[in-house]
């Protein structure tokens, strides 16, 4: 709040600000004002921090997970604007707990929604286990799933796509933007591959065209061979 740029926003309270660390030009870790002192985050000397201005005061507890939820638009490969959702993980980091929280947030039956986590660096959506899958696997699982671990690695600020099965039964979570992003990544990887192949070809031509040094051969020497008798 003491920064010159923040003074123009007329922020009345620190509770109206969210502070995030920035990695790869994206918000990464949420710095909770009432959880740790700043030095405990081990930010380093060149850490980048961005501030998010809120419409109302917020005080997240250590068990609260902040997620960005987006409802899929029926009949379109697109989503509505992101809405913040606070998930209390005190009862566990399970898929069932998250699905129930999302269902309650959107006032939908939990068996009538599908959710997926978005990986923006890959332009991919990873569905969280559906209601039917959880029932089928319940007897086989010896311990509860934890969304903090593989393959979800859920953390503050992640985007969760939500699908209302009452009006949208399509299995696809992707968007047109995802298609474009994947195609750009494919073309970029193909360009790098061609550049490496061209570099190797030029290196090979340089070695083959270089003159090999002529090896000096001295005068031939005569040899005398004596065969002994071993009888």
C-alpha positions, -999 to 999 in steps of 0.1 A, spaced: 0 0 0 30 23 4 41 20 -32 35 51 -54 15 30 -79 -8 17 -51 -15 52 -38 -35 59 -70 -58 30 -63 -70 44 -29 -68 10 -12 -84 13 22 -71 -20 37 -46 -47 30 -75 -72 31 -85 -57 -3 -52 -69 -19 -40 -103 -30 -2 -106 -34 12 -133 -58 46 -143 -67 52 -142 -105 68 -171 -124 69 -174 -162 48 -142 -164 20 -158 -145 8 -156 -108 22 -185 -90 21 -186 -52 -4 -167 -31 12 -148 -2 -12 -150 27 -8 -121 51 -18 -140 82 0 -172 76 38 -167 73 62 -138 76 76 -127 43 111 -141 50 96 -176 55 85 -177 18 122 -176 8 115 -154 -22 150 -145 -31 164 -111 -41 149 -109 -76 114 -121 -68 86 -106 -88 53 -99 -70 20 -88 -85 -10 -73 -66 -46 -81 -73 -72 -55 -62 -104 -70 -47 -139 -56 -45 -144 -68 -9 -121 -77 19 -107 -112 21 -90 -132 48 -80 -166 36 -71 -192 62 -43 -218 59 -68 -245 48 -84 -223 21 -76 -229 -16 -83 -201 -41 -94 -214 -75 -107 -197 -107 -137 -215 -120 -152 -212 -155 -185 -225 -166 -185 -240 -201 -210 -224 -225 -233 -252 -239 -229 -258 -276 -197 -237 -278 -161 -245 -273 -158 -216 -249 -162 -206 -212 -178 -178 -193 -156 -153 -173 -137 -168 -144 -152 -166 -110 -132 -170 -78 -140 -200 -56 -126 -206 -21 -124 -243 -12 -120 -253 24 -96 -283 23 -100 -291 60 -119 -323 51 -92 -334 27 -78 -327 -8 -99 -353 -25 -117 -350 -59 -150 -358 -42 -146 -328 -18 -137 -304 -46 -166 -317 -68 -190 -311 -40 -177 -276 -33 -181 -267 -70 -215 -282 -72 -227 -262 -42 -211 -230 -56 -231 -234 -88 -262 -248 -71 -261 -280 -92 -264 -317 -82 -228 -331 -78 -236 -360 -101 -246 -335 -128 -213 -317 -132 -179 -325 -146 -148 -306 -137 -112 -304 -151 -80 -286 -143 -64 -264 -170 -27 -265 -178 -21 -233 -197 15 -241 -206 2 -272 -224 -32 -259 -235 -47 -291 -220 -76 -299 -196 -73 -328 -172 -107 -341 -160 -110 -347 -123 -124 -382 -116 -161 -382 -123 -188 -393 -99 -192 -427 -116 -155 -433 -117 -152 -426 -80 -179 -451 -71 -163 -478 -93 -129 -473 -78 -140 -469 -42 -134 -505 -33 -100 -507 -51 -85 -476 -35 -67 -481 -2 -62 -444 5 -79 -412 -5 -67 -393 -36 -48 -361 -30 -52 -334 -56 -20 -317 -44 0 -346 -59 3 -361 -94 -12 -357 -119 -31 -326 -108 -6 -306 -86 -35 -283 -76 -25 -249 -61 -38 -214 -56 -49 -197 -88 -55 -228 -109 -83 -227 -134 -111 -252 -130 -134 -258 -160 -170 -267 -150 -195 -285 -172 -232 -287 -165 -243 -321 -177 -280 -310 -176 -274 -289 -207 -240 -301 -220 -230 -338 -223 -200 -333 -245 -168 -349 -232 -145 -323 -246 -132 -295 -224 -109 -278 -249 -114 -245 -267 -105 -230 -301 -77 -211 -283 -63 -244 -271 -62 -257 -307 -44 -226 -318 -19 -228 -289 -11 -265 -296 -6 -258 -333 18 -230 -325 37 -252 -301 39 -279 -328 52 -255 -354 77 -241 -330 90 -276 -321 91 -285 -359 111 -253 -366 136 -261 -339 140 -296 -352 147 -284 -387 173 -259 -374 191 -286 -355 192 -309 -386 205 -281 -408 232 -273 -383 243 -309 -381 243 -311 -420 265 -280 -422 289 -294 -396 292 -327 -415 299 -309 -448 327 -288 -431 344 -319 -418 342 -339 -451 355 -309 -472 385 -302 -450 418 -315 -464 432 -344 -445 469 -340 -436 493 -362 -457 512 -387 -434 550 -388 -440 563 -423 -447 600 -430 -441 623 -452 -463 616 -489 -464 639 -511 -443 650 -546 -452 641 -575 -429 660 -607 -422 640 -637 -410 657 -667 -393 637 -699 -387 650 -720 -358 648 -757 -354 626 -770 -325 634 -807 -329 
